[in-house]
Amino acid sequence: MTDNGQTKKRGRKQAAFTRAPPIILDRRERIESKPTSTEDKEEEAKDTVIPFMRRPAKFNTDAILKNLTDYPGHFVIGIIGKQGVGKSTILSQFAQLDQVFSTQPCDQFLISGHKTEGIDMYVTPERAILLDTEPVLSWSVLEKVIRTENLDGLNPDVWLEMDSIYTVLFLLSVCHVILVVNDKPEIDLDILQLIQRAEALKFNIPDYPLLTGQQDMNYYPDIVFVCNKCKSQDFTLEKYMNLQTALGTIFKQSQLKMQGLVQLGSILPSFITPDTINIFFLPDQQDNTIESFDILACELRDQVTAAPRKSGKKGQVSEKDWFKNAYKIYELIHKSDYITEYLQVVRKLRDS
């Protein structure tokens, strides 16, 4: 990075945060890497993908702590979306390896259901902690739970909504950045309303419950809306601005940080616009008319990994201590009286 670039970065620092330099990748190496070395890296990476959490509330604590460090600092990226939108594919790009996280071909959804179960974790060489999640609002998740567990006396639709809210609420509490993935530049009200409900229920949840003093009950991460599998005709300024307007209206009262992190115009100049919401288009992998999926995904990764880190004592929390706090947050969420009351109201409304 040039001296001029560093000066600009320093100029954007806020009082509570410091902006870390982006992790720049050599795009030529990504695209032209030798098959043999890539395959070796993929096999090695798959060995280090950790089952972070499995039902019911089972954390793989020993394996997680073994892969995290005691050094100061941590950076966490989570991802959410419905089934088949490409969450695992995108997050694998952040790991700089193909299919680090297991993916499911579209023609296998009806036969095999969802691929990712619970939450998986991968730590990149640059020490970014990636959290891949099972699909939210997914019928296949519900079907599997019905076959193997119980719904705690809830109607299936109520259970599915609450389970998805718990997932989103957990990520809102423990991540620096959350990628919200959708098919193409279209509005999915189910996902957006789910995020709104999770934000409303994020009440009295501290950012670091095990850290004495200076706890922030109103911590919110950066949110990035990723429109995946876009066709060449989707890459228009009109569709981009329509989505900007719609999201701006829907989240007008939100405290989530939705601006200032990602800018599609930095790689596609025709999309340069001021004060934009964090929206990024990724093309269908078979459509390279505008730009290749690899190059745009790499640009997205560079911008996301430049997200603000916390300064001061919270910025010095190690990866291991982050996990211990995350575990406590999970417990607080599932024991929250506020969320329990919400659940009771929903049950009454659905039963009436």
MARGUVEX-314189 format. One record per residue (C-alpha): residue number from 1; x negated, y, z negated. Coordinates in Angstrom, 1 decimal. Example, Ala and Ser with C-alpha at 12.3 -4.5 7.8 and 13.67 -1.06 7.14 Angstrom:
BEGIN
seq / u / v / w
1 / -12.3 / -4.5 / -7.8 $
2 / -13.7 / -1.1 / -7.1 $
END
This chain:
BEGIN
seq / u / v / w
1 / 0.0 / 0.0 / 0.0 $
2 / -1.3 / 3.5 / 0.9 $
3 / -2.0 / 6.3 / -1.6 $
4 / 0.9 / 8.2 / -0.1 $
5 / 3.2 / 5.1 / -0.6 $
6 / 2.2 / 4.8 / -4.2 $
7 / 2.9 / 8.5 / -4.8 $
8 / 6.4 / 8.1 / -3.4 $
9 / 7.0 / 5.1 / -5.7 $
10 / 5.9 / 7.1 / -8.7 $
11 / 8.3 / 9.8 / -7.8 $
12 / 11.2 / 7.5 / -8.0 $
13 / 10.5 / 6.2 / -11.5 $
14 / 13.3 / 6.7 / -14.0 $
15 / 12.9 / 7.2 / -17.7 $
16 / 14.0 / 3.7 / -18.7 $
17 / 12.4 / 1.8 / -15.8 $
18 / 9.3 / 1.5 / -13.8 $
19 / 9.4 / 0.4 / -10.2 $
20 / 7.1 / -2.5 / -9.4 $
21 / 5.3 / -2.6 / -6.0 $
22 / 7.0 / -4.8 / -3.4 $
23 / 5.6 / -8.3 / -2.7 $
24 / 4.7 / -8.0 / 0.9 $
25 / 4.6 / -11.1 / 3.0 $
26 / 2.7 / -11.8 / 6.1 $
27 / 5.6 / -12.4 / 8.5 $
28 / 3.3 / -14.0 / 11.1 $
29 / 2.2 / -16.6 / 8.6 $
30 / 5.8 / -17.3 / 7.7 $
31 / 6.8 / -18.0 / 11.3 $
32 / 3.7 / -19.6 / 12.6 $
33 / 2.5 / -21.6 / 9.6 $
34 / 1.1 / -25.1 / 10.4 $
35 / 3.7 / -27.9 / 10.0 $
36 / 1.5 / -30.1 / 7.9 $
37 / 0.7 / -27.5 / 5.3 $
38 / 4.3 / -26.3 / 5.2 $
39 / 5.6 / -29.8 / 4.6 $
40 / 3.0 / -30.3 / 1.8 $
41 / 4.1 / -27.0 / 0.2 $
42 / 7.8 / -28.0 / 0.5 $
43 / 7.2 / -31.3 / -1.3 $
44 / 5.2 / -29.6 / -4.0 $
45 / 7.9 / -27.0 / -4.4 $
46 / 10.7 / -29.5 / -4.7 $
47 / 8.9 / -31.1 / -7.6 $
48 / 9.0 / -27.7 / -9.5 $
49 / 12.7 / -26.9 / -8.9 $
50 / 14.1 / -27.3 / -12.4 $
51 / 17.7 / -28.3 / -13.2 $
52 / 18.2 / -25.2 / -15.4 $
53 / 21.7 / -26.0 / -16.7 $
54 / 24.1 / -28.9 / -16.1 $
55 / 27.6 / -29.6 / -17.5 $
56 / 28.6 / -29.4 / -20.2 $
57 / 26.2 / -26.7 / -21.3 $
58 / 23.1 / -28.9 / -21.1 $
59 / 20.0 / -26.8 / -20.7 $
60 / 16.8 / -28.6 / -19.6 $
61 / 14.9 / -26.8 / -22.3 $
62 / 11.6 / -28.8 / -22.3 $
63 / 11.1 / -28.6 / -18.5 $
64 / 12.1 / -25.0 / -18.4 $
65 / 9.6 / -23.9 / -21.0 $
66 / 6.9 / -26.0 / -19.4 $
67 / 7.3 / -23.9 / -16.2 $
68 / 7.5 / -20.5 / -17.9 $
69 / 4.6 / -18.5 / -19.5 $
70 / 3.9 / -16.6 / -22.7 $
71 / 2.4 / -13.7 / -20.7 $
72 / 4.2 / -10.3 / -21.0 $
73 / 6.8 / -9.6 / -18.4 $
74 / 9.5 / -11.4 / -16.5 $
75 / 11.6 / -10.9 / -13.4 $
76 / 14.8 / -12.8 / -12.6 $
77 / 16.9 / -13.0 / -9.4 $
78 / 20.2 / -14.8 / -9.4 $
79 / 22.6 / -15.6 / -6.6 $
80 / 26.4 / -16.2 / -6.4 $
81 / 28.9 / -16.9 / -3.6 $
82 / 31.5 / -19.4 / -2.4 $
83 / 30.7 / -22.8 / -1.0 $
84 / 28.8 / -22.9 / 2.3 $
85 / 27.8 / -19.3 / 2.6 $
86 / 24.1 / -20.0 / 2.5 $
87 / 23.0 / -19.2 / -1.1 $
88 / 20.4 / -21.9 / -1.3 $
89 / 19.0 / -21.2 / 2.1 $
90 / 18.6 / -17.5 / 1.3 $
91 / 17.0 / -18.2 / -2.1 $
92 / 14.6 / -20.7 / -0.5 $
93 / 13.4 / -17.8 / 1.7 $
94 / 12.6 / -15.9 / -1.4 $
95 / 10.4 / -18.8 / -2.5 $
96 / 8.7 / -18.6 / 1.0 $
97 / 9.4 / -22.2 / 1.7 $
98 / 12.2 / -23.9 / 3.6 $
99 / 14.8 / -25.8 / 1.6 $
100 / 13.2 / -25.4 / -1.8 $
101 / 16.7 / -25.5 / -3.0 $
102 / 18.8 / -28.3 / -1.6 $
103 / 21.3 / -27.3 / 1.1 $
104 / 24.4 / -29.0 / 2.5 $
105 / 25.2 / -29.1 / 6.3 $
106 / 28.5 / -27.5 / 7.1 $
107 / 29.9 / -30.8 / 8.5 $
108 / 29.2 / -32.5 / 5.2 $
109 / 31.3 / -30.2 / 2.9 $
110 / 34.5 / -32.2 / 3.2 $
111 / 32.7 / -35.5 / 2.7 $
112 / 30.2 / -34.7 / 0.0 $
113 / 31.4 / -31.5 / -1.6 $
114 / 29.0 / -28.9 / -2.9 $
115 / 25.3 / -29.5 / -3.1 $
116 / 24.0 / -27.3 / -6.0 $
117 / 25.3 / -28.3 / -9.4 $
118 / 25.2 / -26.1 / -12.4 $
119 / 22.1 / -23.8 / -12.1 $
120 / 18.7 / -24.6 / -10.7 $
121 / 15.5 / -22.7 / -11.3 $
122 / 12.4 / -22.1 / -9.3 $
123 / 9.4 / -19.9 / -10.3 $
124 / 7.6 / -18.3 / -7.3 $
125 / 3.8 / -17.9 / -7.3 $
126 / 4.4 / -14.2 / -7.9 $
127 / 6.3 / -15.2 / -11.1 $
128 / 9.8 / -14.3 / -9.9 $
129 / 12.3 / -16.6 / -11.6 $
130 / 15.0 / -17.6 / -9.0 $
131 / 18.4 / -19.0 / -10.3 $
132 / 20.5 / -20.8 / -7.7 $
133 / 24.1 / -21.5 / -8.8 $
134 / 26.8 / -23.9 / -7.7 $
135 / 29.6 / -22.2 / -5.7 $
136 / 32.1 / -20.1 / -7.5 $
137 / 35.9 / -20.7 / -7.1 $
138 / 35.1 / -24.0 / -5.4 $
139 / 37.6 / -26.8 / -5.1 $
140 / 34.8 / -29.4 / -5.1 $
141 / 33.5 / -28.2 / -8.4 $
142 / 37.0 / -28.5 / -9.9 $
143 / 37.5 / -31.9 / -8.3 $
144 / 34.3 / -33.3 / -9.8 $
145 / 35.1 / -32.0 / -13.3 $
146 / 38.6 / -33.5 / -13.2 $
147 / 37.0 / -36.9 / -12.3 $
148 / 34.2 / -36.8 / -14.9 $
149 / 35.3 / -34.4 / -17.7 $
150 / 38.3 / -32.7 / -19.0 $
151 / 39.7 / -29.2 / -18.5 $
152 / 40.2 / -28.4 / -22.2 $
153 / 44.0 / -28.3 / -21.7 $
154 / 43.9 / -25.6 / -19.1 $
155 / 45.7 / -25.6 / -15.8 $
156 / 43.2 / -26.3 / -13.0 $
157 / 43.4 / -22.9 / -11.4 $
158 / 42.9 / -21.2 / -14.8 $
159 / 39.9 / -23.5 / -15.6 $
160 / 38.3 / -22.8 / -12.2 $
161 / 38.7 / -19.0 / -12.6 $
162 / 37.3 / -19.0 / -16.1 $
163 / 34.4 / -21.3 / -15.2 $
164 / 33.4 / -19.0 / -12.3 $
165 / 33.7 / -15.9 / -14.6 $
166 / 31.4 / -17.6 / -17.1 $
167 / 28.8 / -18.1 / -14.4 $
168 / 29.0 / -14.6 / -13.1 $
169 / 29.0 / -13.1 / -16.6 $
170 / 25.9 / -15.1 / -17.6 $
171 / 24.0 / -13.9 / -14.5 $
172 / 25.1 / -10.3 / -15.1 $
173 / 23.5 / -10.6 / -18.6 $
174 / 20.2 / -12.3 / -17.8 $
175 / 19.2 / -11.2 / -14.3 $
176 / 17.4 / -8.1 / -12.9 $
177 / 19.0 / -8.6 / -9.5 $
178 / 22.0 / -10.6 / -8.3 $
179 / 22.6 / -11.4 / -4.7 $
180 / 26.3 / -11.7 / -3.8 $
181 / 26.5 / -13.7 / -0.6 $
182 / 29.4 / -13.7 / 1.8 $
183 / 30.0 / -14.9 / 5.4 $
184 / 29.6 / -12.0 / 7.8 $
185 / 30.4 / -8.3 / 7.1 $
186 / 33.9 / -9.0 / 5.7 $
187 / 35.6 / -8.3 / 2.4 $
188 / 36.2 / -11.3 / 0.2 $
189 / 38.6 / -10.0 / -2.4 $
190 / 38.4 / -13.2 / -4.4 $
191 / 34.6 / -12.7 / -5.0 $
192 / 34.9 / -9.0 / -5.6 $
193 / 37.7 / -9.4 / -8.1 $
194 / 35.8 / -12.1 / -9.9 $
195 / 32.8 / -9.7 / -10.3 $
196 / 35.2 / -7.0 / -11.6 $
197 / 36.7 / -9.4 / -14.2 $
198 / 33.2 / -10.6 / -15.3 $
199 / 32.1 / -7.0 / -15.7 $
200 / 35.2 / -6.1 / -17.7 $
201 / 34.5 / -9.1 / -20.0 $
202 / 30.9 / -8.3 / -20.5 $
203 / 31.7 / -6.8 / -23.9 $
204 / 29.4 / -6.8 / -26.9 $
205 / 26.8 / -9.0 / -25.1 $
206 / 23.3 / -7.7 / -25.9 $
207 / 20.6 / -7.8 / -23.3 $
208 / 18.1 / -9.4 / -25.7 $
209 / 20.0 / -10.8 / -28.7 $
210 / 16.9 / -12.2 / -30.3 $
211 / 15.0 / -8.9 / -30.0 $
212 / 15.3 / -6.9 / -33.2 $
213 / 16.4 / -3.3 / -32.6 $
214 / 17.1 / -1.3 / -29.4 $
215 / 19.7 / -3.8 / -28.1 $
216 / 21.6 / -2.6 / -25.1 $
217 / 25.2 / -3.7 / -25.0 $
218 / 25.8 / -2.0 / -21.7 $
219 / 23.0 / -3.6 / -19.6 $
220 / 23.9 / -4.2 / -15.9 $
221 / 21.6 / -5.6 / -13.1 $
222 / 21.2 / -4.4 / -9.6 $
223 / 23.8 / -5.9 / -7.2 $
224 / 23.0 / -6.6 / -3.6 $
225 / 25.7 / -7.7 / -1.2 $
226 / 24.3 / -10.0 / 1.5 $
227 / 26.4 / -10.6 / 4.6 $
228 / 25.0 / -13.9 / 5.9 $
229 / 25.5 / -15.7 / 9.3 $
230 / 26.2 / -12.4 / 11.1 $
231 / 26.6 / -12.6 / 14.9 $
232 / 25.0 / -10.0 / 17.1 $
233 / 28.3 / -8.2 / 17.5 $
234 / 28.4 / -7.8 / 13.7 $
235 / 25.3 / -5.6 / 13.7 $
236 / 27.1 / -2.3 / 14.3 $
237 / 27.0 / 0.9 / 12.3 $
238 / 30.8 / 1.0 / 12.3 $
239 / 31.1 / -2.4 / 10.5 $
240 / 28.3 / -1.4 / 8.2 $
241 / 29.9 / 1.9 / 7.2 $
242 / 33.4 / 0.3 / 6.9 $
243 / 31.9 / -2.2 / 4.4 $
244 / 30.2 / 0.7 / 2.6 $
245 / 33.5 / 2.5 / 2.3 $
246 / 35.4 / -0.5 / 1.1 $
247 / 32.9 / -1.5 / -1.5 $
248 / 32.5 / 2.1 / -2.7 $
249 / 36.3 / 2.3 / -3.2 $
250 / 36.6 / -1.1 / -4.9 $
251 / 33.8 / -0.5 / -7.4 $
252 / 34.3 / 3.2 / -7.9 $
253 / 34.6 / 2.8 / -11.6 $
254 / 32.0 / 0.1 / -12.0 $
255 / 28.9 / 0.4 / -14.1 $
256 / 27.0 / -2.1 / -12.0 $
257 / 24.0 / -0.7 / -10.2 $
258 / 24.9 / -1.0 / -6.5 $
259 / 22.7 / 1.7 / -4.9 $
260 / 19.1 / 2.6 / -4.4 $
261 / 17.5 / -0.9 / -4.1 $
262 / 18.2 / -2.2 / -0.6 $
263 / 18.3 / -0.4 / 2.7 $
264 / 19.0 / -2.2 / 6.0 $
265 / 17.9 / 0.9 / 7.9 $
266 / 14.3 / 0.3 / 6.7 $
267 / 13.9 / -2.5 / 9.3 $
268 / 16.8 / -1.6 / 11.7 $
269 / 16.6 / 2.2 / 12.2 $
270 / 20.1 / 2.4 / 13.6 $
271 / 21.4 / 1.7 / 10.1 $
272 / 19.6 / 4.5 / 8.3 $
273 / 22.3 / 6.3 / 6.2 $
274 / 22.0 / 8.3 / 3.0 $
275 / 23.2 / 7.2 / -0.4 $
276 / 24.2 / 3.7 / 0.7 $
277 / 25.4 / 0.7 / -1.4 $
278 / 23.0 / -2.2 / -1.4 $
279 / 24.3 / -4.1 / 1.7 $
280 / 22.1 / -6.3 / 3.9 $
281 / 23.0 / -8.2 / 7.0 $
282 / 21.3 / -11.5 / 7.8 $
283 / 21.9 / -13.1 / 11.2 $
284 / 23.1 / -16.6 / 12.0 $
285 / 19.9 / -18.7 / 12.2 $
286 / 20.8 / -19.6 / 15.8 $
287 / 21.2 / -16.0 / 16.9 $
288 / 18.0 / -14.0 / 17.3 $
289 / 19.5 / -11.2 / 19.5 $
290 / 19.0 / -8.5 / 16.9 $
291 / 16.1 / -9.9 / 14.9 $
292 / 15.2 / -13.4 / 13.6 $
293 / 16.7 / -14.7 / 10.3 $
294 / 13.2 / -15.2 / 8.9 $
295 / 12.1 / -11.6 / 9.5 $
296 / 15.2 / -10.1 / 8.1 $
297 / 15.2 / -12.4 / 5.1 $
298 / 11.6 / -11.6 / 4.5 $
299 / 12.5 / -7.8 / 4.5 $
300 / 15.3 / -8.5 / 2.1 $
301 / 12.9 / -10.3 / -0.2 $
302 / 10.4 / -7.5 / -0.1 $
303 / 13.0 / -4.9 / -1.1 $
304 / 14.6 / -7.0 / -3.8 $
305 / 11.3 / -7.8 / -5.5 $
306 / 10.6 / -4.1 / -5.7 $
307 / 13.5 / -3.8 / -8.1 $
308 / 12.9 / -1.8 / -11.4 $
309 / 11.3 / -3.7 / -14.3 $
310 / 12.1 / -2.6 / -17.8 $
311 / 9.5 / -0.6 / -19.6 $
312 / 8.5 / -0.6 / -23.3 $
313 / 9.1 / -3.5 / -25.6 $
314 / 11.8 / -5.1 / -23.4 $
315 / 9.4 / -5.0 / -20.4 $
316 / 6.9 / -7.0 / -22.4 $
317 / 9.3 / -9.9 / -23.1 $
318 / 7.7 / -13.1 / -21.8 $
319 / 9.3 / -15.6 / -19.5 $
320 / 9.7 / -18.1 / -22.4 $
321 / 11.2 / -15.5 / -24.7 $
322 / 13.5 / -14.4 / -21.8 $
323 / 14.8 / -18.0 / -21.6 $
324 / 15.4 / -18.2 / -25.4 $
325 / 17.4 / -15.0 / -25.2 $
326 / 19.3 / -16.3 / -22.1 $
327 / 20.2 / -19.5 / -24.1 $
328 / 21.5 / -17.3 / -26.9 $
329 / 23.5 / -15.2 / -24.5 $
330 / 25.1 / -18.3 / -23.0 $
331 / 26.3 / -19.2 / -26.5 $
332 / 27.6 / -15.7 / -27.2 $
333 / 29.6 / -15.7 / -24.0 $
334 / 31.2 / -19.0 / -24.7 $
335 / 32.0 / -18.0 / -28.3 $
336 / 33.2 / -14.5 / -27.5 $
337 / 36.5 / -13.7 / -29.2 $
338 / 37.1 / -11.0 / -26.5 $
339 / 36.9 / -13.6 / -23.7 $
340 / 39.0 / -16.1 / -25.7 $
341 / 41.8 / -13.5 / -26.0 $
342 / 41.6 / -12.9 / -22.2 $
343 / 41.8 / -16.6 / -21.6 $
344 / 44.9 / -16.8 / -23.8 $
345 / 46.6 / -14.0 / -21.9 $
346 / 45.8 / -15.6 / -18.5 $
347 / 47.2 / -18.9 / -19.7 $
348 / 50.5 / -17.3 / -20.8 $
349 / 50.8 / -15.4 / -17.5 $
350 / 50.2 / -18.6 / -15.4 $
351 / 52.5 / -20.7 / -17.6 $
352 / 55.4 / -18.2 / -17.5 $
END
